[in-house]
């Protein structure tokens, strides 16, 4: 099958997938799209939103519609790395036997990831980057596709351990969840206070998802689009000659090269879901906010004047 036909199939299956997810998830169109772009690009996502916005339900629904295994890990201050990765125990024959932890799944929901100490947060790092874990000197491959979706509550910061920049950089997208609109909330209340049990159908297999991930990587990109993406990331760095005055005034640190890679990959996926065979500058701009938001470190002046990351990113276009 040619890549042209494969992209057309991808568009159809993506639309069917969004429709299936909307049986359970009302509204949040942009959030669902960004999570799916991240999955088909082979990246991870960080969901930032107050409690009660159906983050867990959303991830569970997406996992079911994709036909993938799903595990939820509730991060707490006393969570240990072995609680995530698994541990070795002595069996009845006095041999060490490895019991796999919840990280051995296709989709991991790391709930409130900033509630656990850095030692446990770091246990996710190897899994996210290498798609493998090392326990007691043994190397274990994780089954593909593999996707970590972490959540953070932006309000309550007491007793939390902010993610270090190196770990934040591992997430392709940082996605902000807002409250639903009035009409959406009415629909949510109607749908969740009756006795109807909706079933989500699995529309993909793991192999199909991996094939689509490879298809995305094969999509050609014009040099001018790659140069635009790299220049956009360069503008976020206050010491760069490309940086606009806005960045020099309000930013301490800008995004690294991983942001450029993610911009191009996500732009390819964004183009593919629109039925385009190559991304353009508009595709890069469409995904830029989610990819750059968590990679820009504002200074005290930006905090004092209430300048948001979104305002800074919009000022780069």
Rosetta blueprint (number, residue, H / E / L):
1 X L
2 X L
3 X H
4 X H
5 X H
6 X H
7 X H
8 X H
9 X H
10 X H
11 X H
12 X H
13 X H
14 X H
15 X H
16 X H
17 X H
18 X H
19 X H
20 X H
21 X H
22 X L
23 X L
24 X L
25 X L
26 X L
27 X L
28 X L
29 X H
30 X H
31 X H
32 X H
33 X H
34 X H
35 X H
36 X H
37 X H
38 X H
39 X H
40 X H
41 X H
42 X L
43 X L
44 X L
45 X E
46 X E
47 X E
48 X E
49 X L
50 X L
51 X L
52 X L
53 X L
54 X L
55 X H
56 X H
57 X H
58 X H
59 X H
60 X H
61 X H
62 X H
63 X H
64 X H
65 X H
66 X H
67 X L
68 X L
69 X L
70 X E
71 X E
72 X E
73 X E
74 X E
75 X L
76 X L
77 X L
78 X L
79 X L
80 X L
81 X H
82 X H
83 X H
84 X H
85 X H
86 X E
87 X E
88 X E
89 X E
90 X E
91 X L
92 X L
93 X L
94 X L
95 X L
96 X E
97 X E
98 X E
99 X E
100 X E
101 X L
102 X L
103 X L
104 X L
105 X L
106 X L
107 X E
108 X E
109 X E
110 X E
111 X E
112 X L
113 X H
114 X H
115 X H
116 X L
117 X L
118 X H
119 X H
120 X H
121 X H
122 X H
123 X H
124 X H
125 X H
126 X H
127 X H
128 X H
129 X H
130 X H
131 X L
132 X E
133 X E
134 X E
135 X E
136 X L
137 X L
138 X E
139 X E
140 X E
141 X E
142 X L
143 X L
144 X L
145 X L
146 X L
147 X E
148 X E
149 X E
150 X E
151 X E
152 X E
153 X L
154 X L
155 X L
156 X L
157 X L
158 X L
159 X L
160 X L
161 X L
162 X L
163 X L
164 X L
165 X H
166 X H
167 X H
168 X H
169 X L
170 X L
171 X L
172 X L
173 X E
174 X E
175 X E
176 X E
177 X L
178 X L
179 X L
180 X L
181 X L
182 X H
183 X H
184 X H
185 X H
186 X H
187 X H
188 X H
189 X H
190 X H
191 X H
192 X H
193 X L
194 X L
195 X L
196 X L
197 X L
198 X L
199 X L
200 X L
201 X L
202 X L
203 X L
204 X L
205 X L
206 X H
207 X H
208 X H
209 X H
210 X H
211 X H
212 X H
213 X H
214 X H
215 X H
216 X H
217 X H
218 X H
219 X L
220 X L
221 X L
222 X L
223 X H
224 X H
225 X H
226 X H
227 X H
228 X H
229 X H
230 X H
231 X H
232 X H
233 X H
234 X H
235 X L
236 X L
237 X L
238 X L
239 X L
240 X L
241 X L
242 X L
243 X L
244 X L
245 X H
246 X H
247 X H
248 X H
249 X H
250 X H
251 X E
252 X E
253 X E
254 X L
255 X L
256 X L
257 X H
258 X H
259 X H
260 X H
261 X H
262 X H
263 X H
264 X H
265 X H
266 X H
267 X H
268 X H
269 X H
270 X H
271 X H
272 X H
273 X H
274 X L
275 X L
276 X L
277 X L
278 X L
279 X L
280 X L
281 X H
282 X H
283 X H
284 X H
285 X H
286 X H
287 X H
288 X H
289 X H
290 X H
291 X H
292 X H
293 X H
294 X H
295 X H
296 X L
297 X E
298 X E
299 X L
300 X H
301 X H
302 X H
303 X H
304 X H
305 X H
306 X L
307 X L
308 X L
309 X H
310 X H
311 X H
312 X H
313 X H
314 X H
315 X L
316 X L
317 X L
